């Protein structure tokens, strides 16, 4: 999936997509270790998908933090 398509998803959909990608990545690693992996090029694709999803989730988290009103703590002198 391209980043533009991922940005259109909601937070819940991103979480679900990330979970699915991690599970598939786990299964493919098991297949690779047993020597029965048919499409090895799928491993880097999934790693990149997981990274993209995590990046978008972190961006949303940072955006939410920036939107909160900041209260300064009084410093003791």
VEXMAR-651529 format. One record per residue (C-alpha): residue in three letters; x, y, z. Coordinates in steps of 0.1 Angstrom, whole numbers, plus 5000, padded with zeros to 4 digits. Example, Ala and Ser with C-alpha at 12.3 -4.5 7.8 and 13.67 -1.06 7.14 Angstrom:
% VEXMAR-651529
ALA512349555078 SER513749895071 
//
This chain:
% VEXMAR-651529
UNK500050005000 UNK501250354992 UNK501450615019 UNK498650815003 UNK496250525007 UNK497350465043 UNK496850835052 UNK493250805042 UNK492650525068 UNK491350595103 UNK493450515134 UNK491550195140 UNK492050075104 UNK495750165107 UNK496149955139 UNK494349665122 UNK496449685091 UNK499649695112 UNK498649395132 UNK497749195101 UNK501049285085 UNK503049185116 UNK501248855118 UNK501848785081 UNK505548885085 UNK505748635114 UNK504248355093 UNK506548435064 UNK509648425087 UNK508648085099 UNK508247965063 UNK511648115055 UNK513247935083 UNK511747605072 UNK512747665036 UNK509247675021 UNK508948045014 UNK507648094979 UNK507948474976 UNK510848614995 UNK510248964981 UNK507248985003 UNK509349015035 UNK510749365028 UNK507349485015 UNK505749385048 UNK508549545069 UNK508149865050 UNK504349855055 UNK504749805092 UNK507150095093 UNK504750325074 UNK501850235096 UNK503950295128 UNK505150635113 UNK501550745106 UNK500450645141 UNK503250835157 UNK502551145135 UNK498951135147 UNK500051095183 UNK502451395180 UNK499651605163 UNK497351525192 UNK499951625217 UNK500551955199 UNK496852025199 UNK496652005237 UNK497052325256 UNK500452335271 UNK500652435308 UNK504052545321 UNK505152425354 UNK506352695378 UNK510052685384 UNK511352715419 UNK514152975421 
//
